[in-house]
């Protein structure tokens, strides 16, 4: 049986789970920031997804709080974006 790792080099990995920032999801689906933002807002309003806040070190060296989404949410957002 062949194993496929489509998201092997994608996102942030923690305890075997894959997370993605909004920016990573935008790049994955090649959509503008506002389009993704509107879709995430609707999915949250419908109670279909939740984001998780994490602290990351930004390029300027400062700690920033960033919302990340697990891989299932990234895929759900993609279905919503494409329909």
C-alpha positions in Angstrom: 0.0 0.0 0.0 1.4 3.4 -1.0 1.4 6.2 1.6 0.7 9.7 0.3 1.9 12.8 2.3 0.3 15.7 0.5 0.8 18.1 3.4 4.2 16.9 4.5 5.9 20.3 4.1 2.9 22.4 5.0 2.0 24.4 8.1 3.1 24.1 11.7 3.4 20.7 13.3 2.7 20.0 16.9 2.1 16.5 18.6 1.4 14.9 15.2 -1.2 17.5 14.2 -0.8 20.0 11.4 -1.8 23.7 11.8 -1.8 26.6 9.3 -1.9 30.3 9.6 -4.3 32.4 7.6 -1.4 33.4 5.4 -0.5 29.8 4.7 -4.1 29.0 3.8 -4.3 32.0 1.5 -1.2 30.8 -0.3 -2.5 27.2 -0.5 -5.7 28.3 -2.2 -4.4 31.4 -3.9 -7.1 33.7 -2.6 -7.1 37.3 -1.4 -6.9 38.0 2.4 -10.5 39.4 2.5 -12.0 36.4 0.7 -10.4 34.0 3.2 -11.2 36.3 6.1 -14.9 36.5 5.2 -15.2 32.7 4.7 -13.5 32.0 8.1 -15.8 34.5 9.8 -18.9 32.7 8.3 -17.6 29.2 9.2 -17.0 30.5 12.8 -20.5 32.1 12.9 -22.0 28.8 11.8 -20.1 27.0 14.6 -18.2 24.8 12.1 -14.7 25.8 13.0 -12.5 27.2 15.8 -9.1 28.7 15.6 -6.3 28.3 18.2 -4.1 31.2 19.3 -0.4 30.6 19.5 2.6 32.8 20.2 5.2 33.1 17.4 8.4 35.1 17.0 7.9 37.5 14.0 10.6 38.5 11.6 11.2 41.6 13.7 12.0 39.4 16.7 8.9 40.3 18.6 6.4 37.8 20.0 3.1 37.9 18.2 -0.2 36.1 18.9 -1.3 34.3 15.7 -4.5 32.4 15.1 -3.9 29.0 13.5 -6.3 26.3 12.2 -5.9 22.6 12.1 -5.6 20.8 8.8 -9.3 19.8 8.8 -10.3 23.5 9.1 -7.9 24.4 6.3 -9.6 21.8 4.0 -13.1 22.9 5.1 -12.2 26.5 4.2 -11.0 25.3 0.8 -14.3 23.6 0.1 -16.2 26.8 1.1 -13.9 28.9 -1.1 -14.3 26.7 -4.1 -18.1 26.3 -3.9 
